[in-house]
Amino acid sequence: MIEIKRDLYLNQLIDKQGNGMIKIITGIRRCGKSYLLFDLFRKHLLSSGVKEEQIISISLDDDESIPLQNPSVLSEYIKSKITNDKDKFYLLLDEAQLAITEEEYKGKGMIRLYGILNSLLKHHNVDVYITGSNSKFLSSDILTEFRGRGDEIRIHPLSFAEFMSVYSKDSYLGYKEYSLYGGLPYITTCRNDEEKIKYLNNLFKNTYIKDIIERNNLKGDIVIDTLVDILSSDTATLTNPTKLAKSFISHSIKTNANTISSYIDYLMDAFIISKAQRYDIKGKRYIGSPFKYYFEDIGLRNARLNFRQVEPSHIMENILYNELIMRGFLVDIGVVEKYEKNSKGQNTVSLLEVDFVCNKGSQRYYIQSAYSIPDAEKMSQEQASFDRINDSFKKIIVVQDNVLPWHNEKGYLIINILDFLLNPNSLEL
């Protein structure tokens, strides 16, 4: 099996080692959480002198571990493995949410797992690492439940740079492959297109959708299935639950905006999609609906549409959004006002969009995703929103055109998508 280096996340785990907190690794199913914990991090522990018997590895989604989904049984098992109070023990617990009942999620009782894990922190010689595949695991006031002792590490499918680290052909062909089939790690082991398509389709139907239906006690899959299809078609376009509900009419399905809103939350809880809000840059405030929804993995999105709607501009925007999130930025959709006179001499105002407003601490970047800029007119169009921002933060236009990074006369950076994705310092060029 090919070893994929995931240093971004491994280094986070190493940095947090022994910090007295519960390290919580979250992310969509099959994105590599178990591999990170049981392979890469475990290998790190062993190479640093930790003995096998000091590592307590439990995968709750294994058939033989089903009894351990009972918190009481799990607690006793863990205690039996901590054989002394001198050596350092490392608990690696995979798919921890399986030890939380639906009744506990609904607030009908104390979440016993939290108590068990918190009690382990009282032992100076126990370091706890857990994975979870849905944000419900975090949304149940987890930081409160852990009394401020939970430390989240969110991981994602492979970035383009991680994908290219195990891809044998050039980056141009690699991007075509990545933009079609995405970055779920198993994709890199598939021998042909047929295997990749089958894997993605089965994963969506038999894992993600099935999990959502079971976790939320849905009566059927027709609404959630249709919603996923509509969101796949509307990737990177402004929409909202009311608009989406109207789309169901063409599918002869009765539903309403409240139901759609709940189902969107289910998809976000499963880390399948993310929501980007609009932000008024000059007014320094968030604007309500509509929103943009992006898929955590572009291959999953394409698979839902049977690879029929492969618009390079929308796919590129989704990939760029995911990359920025991966780099630790909070990402919004920027809005600026444009004032001008119409043919009658009347003052009018329109809204111009900045694809991404990226914030991390004191850092801010404005980014446009432009598939191609063939001429001066298109350049003027793409930078029109930038021209109306009166601050000094860096402004970047990412293109798929084969160009070297350069700054235009206004100081805006123009950079090819491959150069942006493969260079971890591309924002600083």
C-alpha positions in Angstrom: 0.0 0.0 0.0 1.2 3.5 -0.9 2.0 5.6 2.1 0.6 9.1 1.8 2.3 11.7 3.9 -0.1 13.9 5.7 2.3 16.1 7.6 -0.1 19.0 8.1 -2.2 16.9 10.4 0.5 14.6 11.8 2.5 17.7 12.9 -0.6 19.0 14.7 -1.0 15.8 16.6 2.6 15.8 17.5 2.5 19.4 18.7 -0.5 18.6 20.9 1.0 15.4 22.3 0.8 15.3 26.1 -1.0 18.7 26.3 -3.5 17.3 28.9 -6.5 17.6 26.5 -8.5 15.1 24.5 -7.4 15.3 20.9 -10.5 15.1 18.7 -9.9 14.2 15.0 -12.9 15.0 12.9 -13.8 14.8 9.2 -15.9 13.1 6.5 -15.8 9.3 6.6 -13.0 7.8 4.4 -10.9 10.9 4.4 -8.1 9.2 6.3 -8.7 9.8 10.0 -8.0 6.2 10.9 -4.9 6.1 8.7 -3.6 9.2 10.4 -4.2 7.9 13.9 -3.4 4.2 13.6 -0.7 4.3 11.0 1.1 7.6 10.8 0.7 8.7 14.4 1.2 5.2 15.8 4.4 4.9 13.7 5.6 8.2 15.2 5.0 7.0 18.7 6.8 3.7 18.2 9.8 5.5 16.5 10.0 7.8 19.5 10.4 4.9 22.0 6.8 4.1 23.0 6.2 0.4 23.4 3.4 -1.5 21.7 1.7 -2.3 25.0 1.5 1.4 25.8 -0.7 2.1 22.8 -4.4 1.2 23.3 -5.9 1.0 19.8 -9.7 0.6 19.5 -11.7 0.9 16.3 -15.4 1.1 17.3 -16.7 0.3 13.7 -15.0 -3.1 13.6 -17.3 -6.0 14.1 -15.3 -7.4 17.0 -15.5 -4.0 18.8 -19.3 -3.8 18.8 -19.5 -4.7 22.5 -17.2 -1.8 23.2 -19.8 0.7 21.9 -21.3 0.3 25.3 -19.6 3.0 27.4 -19.4 0.8 30.5 -17.8 -2.0 28.7 -15.5 0.4 26.9 -14.4 2.0 30.2 -13.5 -1.4 31.8 -11.6 -2.4 28.7 -9.5 0.7 28.7 -8.8 0.5 32.4 -7.6 -3.1 32.0 -5.0 -1.9 29.5 -3.5 0.7 31.8 -1.4 -1.7 33.8 0.7 0.8 35.9 0.9 4.5 36.8 4.5 5.0 35.7 4.5 4.4 31.9 2.7 6.8 29.5 -0.3 5.2 27.8 -1.8 6.4 24.6 -5.5 5.8 23.9 -6.3 5.8 20.1 -10.1 5.5 19.8 -11.6 5.5 16.3 -15.2 6.5 15.4 -15.9 7.5 19.0 -19.5 8.7 18.2 -20.6 5.1 17.9 -20.4 5.0 21.7 -23.0 7.8 22.0 -26.7 6.8 21.7 -29.2 8.7 19.7 -31.1 9.4 22.9 -27.9 11.0 24.4 -27.5 13.1 21.3 -31.1 14.4 21.7 -30.4 15.5 25.2 -32.3 12.7 26.9 -29.4 11.8 29.2 -25.8 12.5 30.1 -23.4 11.5 27.4 -21.5 8.8 29.2 -18.6 8.7 26.8 -17.6 12.3 27.7 -17.5 11.3 31.4 -15.3 8.3 30.7 -12.9 10.3 28.5 -12.8 13.2 31.0 -12.0 10.8 33.8 -9.0 9.4 31.9 -7.5 12.9 31.9 -7.2 12.6 35.7 -4.5 10.0 35.1 -1.3 11.9 34.5 0.0 9.0 32.4 -2.9 8.7 29.8 -3.0 10.7 26.6 -6.3 10.5 24.7 -6.9 10.7 20.9 -10.3 10.1 19.3 -11.8 10.4 15.9 -15.4 11.3 14.9 -17.1 11.3 11.6 -19.9 13.8 12.1 -20.1 17.3 13.5 -22.9 16.3 15.8 -20.1 14.9 17.8 -18.9 18.4 18.3 -22.2 20.3 18.2 -23.5 18.7 21.4 -21.6 21.4 23.3 -18.6 19.2 23.3 -16.2 21.8 24.7 -18.6 22.3 27.6 -19.0 18.6 28.1 -15.2 18.2 28.1 -15.0 21.2 30.4 -12.7 23.0 28.0 -10.4 20.0 27.6 -11.3 19.0 24.0 -8.9 20.0 21.2 -10.2 19.5 17.7 -8.1 18.6 14.6 -10.2 18.8 11.5 -8.8 16.8 8.6 -10.0 16.7 4.9 -9.6 14.6 1.8 -6.2 14.9 0.1 -5.2 18.3 -1.0 -4.0 18.6 -4.6 -0.4 18.7 -3.3 -0.9 15.5 -1.2 -2.6 13.9 -4.2 0.4 14.8 -6.4 2.8 13.3 -3.9 1.7 9.8 -5.0 0.6 10.6 -8.6 3.1 9.4 -11.2 2.2 11.7 -14.1 2.6 15.5 -14.5 0.7 18.1 -12.6 -1.5 19.1 -15.6 -2.8 15.5 -15.9 -2.9 15.2 -12.2 -5.2 18.2 -11.9 -7.6 16.8 -14.6 -7.7 13.6 -12.6 -8.2 15.4 -9.2 -10.9 17.7 -10.5 -12.8 14.7 -11.8 -12.4 12.1 -9.1 -11.4 14.1 -6.1 -9.0 13.4 -3.2 -10.4 10.6 -1.1 -7.3 8.5 -0.3 -8.7 5.2 -1.6 -9.0 6.8 -5.1 -5.2 6.8 -5.4 -5.2 3.0 -5.2 -7.9 2.4 -7.9 -6.5 0.9 -11.1 -8.9 2.5 -13.6 -11.8 4.9 -14.1 -14.4 2.2 -13.6 -13.1 1.4 -10.1 -13.1 5.0 -9.1 -16.6 5.7 -10.3 -17.9 2.5 -8.6 -16.2 3.4 -5.4 -17.5 7.0 -5.3 -21.1 6.0 -6.1 -21.2 3.2 -3.6 -19.6 5.4 -0.9 -22.2 8.0 -1.4 -25.2 5.7 -1.5 -24.2 3.0 1.0 -22.2 5.0 3.5 -23.0 8.7 3.6 -26.7 8.7 2.7 -27.3 5.5 4.7 -25.6 7.0 7.7 -27.6 10.2 7.5 -30.9 8.3 7.2 -30.1 6.1 10.2 -28.6 8.8 12.4 -31.6 11.1 11.9 -34.4 8.5 11.7 -35.5 9.6 8.3 -38.5 7.8 6.8 -37.0 7.5 3.3 -34.2 8.7 1.1 -36.0 10.4 -1.7 -35.8 14.0 -0.3 -32.1 13.7 0.9 -31.2 12.0 -2.4 -32.9 14.7 -4.5 -31.4 17.5 -2.4 -27.9 16.1 -2.9 -28.5 16.0 -6.6 -29.7 19.6 -6.7 -26.9 20.9 -4.6 -24.4 19.0 -6.8 -25.9 20.9 -9.8 -25.9 24.2 -8.0 -22.3 24.0 -6.6 -20.7 27.4 -6.2 -24.0 29.2 -7.0 -26.1 31.4 -4.6 -29.1 29.6 -3.2 -31.2 29.0 -0.1 -33.7 26.5 1.4 -36.7 28.4 -0.1 -35.2 28.4 -3.6 -34.1 24.8 -3.2 -37.6 23.7 -2.1 -39.1 25.2 -5.3 -36.7 23.0 -7.3 -38.4 20.0 -5.8 -41.6 20.8 -7.7 -39.9 19.8 -11.0 -39.1 16.5 -9.4 -42.8 16.1 -8.3 -41.7 15.9 -4.6 -43.6 17.8 -1.9 -41.4 19.4 0.7 -40.8 22.8 2.3 -38.0 25.2 3.2 -37.8 24.1 6.9 -37.3 20.4 5.9 -34.7 21.4 3.3 -32.9 23.5 5.9 -32.8 20.5 8.3 -31.5 18.2 5.6 -28.8 20.7 4.7 -27.8 20.6 8.4 -27.6 16.8 8.2 -25.3 17.0 5.2 -23.1 19.5 7.0 -23.1 17.4 10.1 -21.7 14.6 8.0 -19.0 16.9 6.6 -20.3 16.3 3.1 -20.9 20.0 2.3 -19.9 23.4 3.7 -21.8 26.6 3.7 -20.2 30.0 2.8 -21.9 33.2 3.9 -21.9 36.5 2.2 -20.0 39.4 3.8 -20.4 43.1 3.1 -16.8 44.2 2.9 -17.4 47.9 3.3 -20.2 47.5 5.8 -18.2 44.9 7.8 -21.3 42.8 8.4 -22.7 39.5 7.3 -25.6 39.4 4.8 -28.3 36.8 5.2 -29.5 34.4 2.6 -28.6 33.3 -0.1 -25.5 31.2 0.6 -23.1 29.1 -1.4 -22.6 25.4 -0.7 -19.4 23.6 -1.5 -18.6 19.8 -1.5 -15.9 18.5 0.8 -14.7 16.3 -2.0 -15.3 17.3 -5.7 -15.2 13.6 -6.8 -18.2 12.9 -4.6 -20.0 15.8 -6.2 -19.2 14.7 -9.7 -20.2 11.1 -9.0 -23.7 12.3 -7.9 -24.2 13.8 -11.3 -22.8 10.7 -13.1 -19.9 13.0 -14.3 -22.3 14.8 -16.7 -22.0 18.3 -15.3 -18.3 18.8 -15.1 -18.1 22.6 -15.4 -14.4 23.5 -15.0 -15.1 27.0 -13.5 -17.4 25.7 -10.7 -15.1 22.8 -10.0 -12.1 25.0 -9.8 -13.9 27.3 -7.4 -14.9 24.4 -5.2 -11.3 23.0 -5.2 -9.9 26.5 -4.3 -12.4 26.9 -1.5 -11.4 23.5 0.0 -7.7 24.5 -0.3 -8.3 27.7 1.6 -10.2 25.9 4.4 -7.4 23.3 4.6 -4.9 26.1 5.1 -6.8 27.2 8.1 -8.7 30.2 6.8 -12.2 31.3 7.6 -13.7 31.8 4.1 -16.7 34.0 3.2 -18.2 35.3 -0.1 -17.4 39.0 -0.3 -19.8 41.7 -1.6 -19.1 45.3 -2.6 -21.4 48.0 -3.9 -21.0 49.5 -7.4 -22.6 52.9 -8.0 -23.2 54.2 -11.5 -25.7 56.1 -13.7 -28.1 54.3 -16.0 -29.1 55.4 -19.5 -31.7 57.8 -17.9 -29.0 59.5 -15.8 -30.4 57.9 -12.6 -28.1 56.7 -9.9 -28.1 52.9 -9.5 -26.4 50.5 -7.2 -25.4 46.9 -7.9 -23.5 44.3 -6.0 -20.2 42.9 -7.1 -18.9 39.6 -5.7 -15.5 38.7 -4.4 -15.3 35.0 -4.6 -13.4 34.5 -1.3 -12.7 36.7 1.7 -10.1 34.7 3.6 -9.3 35.5 7.3 -6.9 34.0 9.7 -6.0 36.1 12.8 -4.8 39.4 11.5 -4.3 38.0 8.0 -6.8 38.7 5.2 -6.7 37.9 1.5 -9.2 38.7 -1.3 -9.4 36.0 -4.0 -11.1 35.7 -7.3 -11.5 32.3 -9.1 -11.4 33.1 -12.8 -11.2 30.1 -15.2 -9.7 32.2 -18.0 -8.7 35.8 -18.7 -8.3 35.9 -22.4 -8.3 39.7 -22.9 -8.3 43.1 -21.2 -12.1 43.2 -21.0 -12.2 40.0 -19.0 -9.4 41.3 -16.7 -11.3 44.5 -16.1 -14.4 42.4 -15.2 -12.6 40.1 -12.8 -10.9 42.9 -10.9 -13.9 45.3 -10.8 -14.8 44.2 -7.2 -11.1 44.6 -6.1 -11.1 48.1 -7.4 -13.8 49.1 -4.9 -12.0 47.8 -1.8 -10.2 50.5 -0.1 -7.9 48.5 2.2 -4.3 47.3 1.7 -4.9 43.5 2.1 -3.6 41.4 -0.8 -5.8 40.7 -3.8 -5.3 37.6 -5.9 -6.8 36.3 -9.1 -6.4 32.5 -9.6 -6.7 31.4 -13.2 -6.5 28.1 -15.1 -4.6 29.9 -17.9 -1.0 28.6 -18.3 0.8 31.7 -16.9 3.7 32.4 -14.6 2.7 34.3 -11.4 2.8 38.0 -12.1 1.5 41.3 -10.6 -0.6 43.6 -12.9 -0.4 47.4 -12.9 -2.7 47.6 -9.9 -0.6 45.2 -7.8 -3.0 42.3 -8.0 -1.3 38.9 -8.2 -2.3 36.7 -11.1 -1.5 33.0 -10.6 -2.2 29.7 -12.2 -4.3 27.3 -10.2 -1.6 24.6 -10.2 1.0 27.0 -8.9 -1.4 28.2 -6.2 -2.3 24.7 -5.0 1.2 23.2 -5.2 3.1 26.1 -3.5 2.2 26.3 0.3 3.5 29.9 0.2 1.5 30.9 -2.9 -0.4 33.6 -0.9 2.8 35.4 -0.2 4.1 35.7 -3.8 
